Amino acid sequence: MFEILKRQEMADGTVVLNEISAPLIAKKAKPGQFVILKANETGERIPLTMAEADPKKGIITIIYQIVGKSTALFKSLQVGDKFQDVIGPLGKPTHLEKIGTVVCVGGGTGVAVMHPITRGLKEVGNNVIAIIGARTKDLLILEDKMTAASHELHVCTDDGSYGHHGFVTDVLKEVLEKEDVKLVVGIGPVPMMKFVCKVTEQFKVKTLVSLNSIMVDGTGMCGCCRVSVGGKTQFACVDGPEFDGHEVDFEELMQRLQAYTAEEAAAYGKYKGECKLA
Amino acid sequence: MAEKKVKKEKIPRQPMPEQEPDVRRRNFNEVPLGYSKELAMKEAERCIQCKKPTCISGCPVSIDIPAFIKLIKEGEFTKSIRKLWEKNGLPAVCGRVCPQEDQCEGVCVLAKKGEPVAIGNLERFVADLEREHGTGELPPKAKPTGKRVAVVGSGPSGLTVAGDLTLKGHDVTIFEAFHKPGGVLVYGIPEFRLPKEIVFSEVNFLERLGAKLECNAVVGRIVSIDELFEQGYDAVYVGVGAGLPRFMNIPGENLIGIYSANEYLTRSNLMKAYLFPEYDTPIAKGKNVAVFGAGNVAMDSARTAMRLGADVVRIVYRRSREEMPARAAEIHHAEEEGIEFYLLTAPTKFIGDENGRVTGMECLKMELGEPDESGRRRPVPIKGSEFQLECDLAVIAVGAGANPLLTQSTEGLELNRWGYVIADPETGKTTKKGVWAGGDIVTGSATVILAMGAGRAASDSIHQYLTWGW
């Protein structure tokens, strides 16, 4: 089980797509849910929201950015290699219902998570406007798929190398001014989600965000992933990962994501050193 | 002057050889080193083989204690382990983590006038001897019945059910949510108290008997209990543990460096974060550590923090020493290792720095008032007693609640107001047909042996149901 059937590098090799054989998980997975993966015996448990799940073929797809040792280790796995452990599907699925016009905002690898949700929102009959962004053109992912999953797609790059020159929030503002939007879903780096929520707050449009807290078990057992939502502590793994963005304490989330920065840097440095020697 | 009767010299209780406190407080190796054959046989001689043994009734799984001890005394170690296995599938575990002073040893006749027989140490001795030098011969197993049982959770109660029912010829599959089996024995209890190799060896024993094990299987997510029945299972045992961390709900609790005991211990034990960076999971290494609560989990957390290099580790507890729920041996070991006890102290808020990392806390001194519903004297804050304590790592070990992930997604499984599964205390039968439950998900946080006792009761009932249909 958990064999890698397909491997594709994206965004200049900074992002990797893996299709993994996981029939039981694929059968149950719904948009918005995540899995926890562990590469080998000494590995860490890493939560990743699924980008795709094909119950017929028994395959799940993950798309991840290389940010440290664990994701670098994932990247080193080739077709035919196996993840030692894949656990899921975890978390609550996205609530998909027909409500009218919906805007899906995805940034960086968040676009990968956004894709099945965008498609799902379209399939239930919503008018779906998607906005995706990246720092620069080469880092943009899944443009084709997002075009197909939405009725209207806007692309932004921070440096203006492609599409709109600027942030996703600029385009979001324009869309909100023109359209009668019922729901915004924002998934991407925490600062992006925070600013998406700032914009939608002005327009009083309900906004969902998907949170990527640090986790261990992913079943509500340890409380590592706790976030403050509306002044109450919630567990991203079982109460989320999606929450009402206007209620989320993003400052606390950003700080908590820094909990192991020093350890992560040390581990990644050591790993890169070992790779060079090998 | 009348001549004194020549009395046979009394053998004192044989002390357990241990790693020295100064050494062990900085390593993760097991603290007690185990009896040698000589020590074990000498200790076994102390058992007076009561005609009406009280120790058996003190044991939640009714081990024939005098019998297994007599076999040790006679040097019949293989026979002794077989005697233990009749009632207990996990003797190497129980010999280490049972609260013997409240059970078998607490009611030992010798305890009335002196020290009880070291039943736990003897159980451990004979189990270790078998594991390390035994023949590996399996106990006899009944003919296959063709009945299939799903055991959800591979903690002490699940393993007991799996072992019992496999021996009775049923086809048992254990589902474990984590990537390794053992439940709390693996994620909760530290290596220095229960080496993980022992747990894996016990699980391996069950697999050799014929039980199947599926790790990474979160029942309630990947498969529901109703789907297990659809797949052809005839009975389901739910032994998923408590598994919901309890926080104190005071300001600042989400600062970095504040862990639930579940998280802290899972990182260290299951993920082997104490071996970081050889293992990839990190854990905060505090210099000045506060652990809240005074149960076994609190002691485990405090002693782990000390082994990870802390200068100061404090147990902060709102009641007094008398009310501390931990085993006496754990408290004693913690004290020997330099853990400090701040009793009658309750935190009111955590304080952090500009990066959101914990730097200290505010506390109140308490005094004991009238007994509360638990029968323990209720702690009452002393007005104006506020003071501050520094800490750069805090572990909250004030108990656990019922994890709703499986229970709330299962139709027909009734829960009590705290979310625990309602089950018949005699049989473990739940309100859902074909479903039994036991261990912490029924009783709330308790002990390994009580969970095993519940597993034993349920496995008897399940066997009856599979055999007779009721």
Interface residues (C-beta under 8 A of the other chain):
Chain A: L24 I25 K28 K38 T42 G43 E44 R45 K69 S70 L73 Q84 D85 V86 I87 G88 P89 L90 V216 D217 T219 G220 M221 C222 G223 C224 R226 V227 S228 T233 V238 E252 Q255 R256 Q258 A259 Y260 E263 E264 A266 A267 K270
Chain B: A177 F178 H179 C215 N216 V218 R221 I222 V223 G243 L244 P245 F247 E253 N254 I256 G257 Y259 S260 N262 E263 T266 R267 M271 K272 F276 P277 E278 Y279 D280 T281 P282 A284 N355 G356 N403 P404 L405
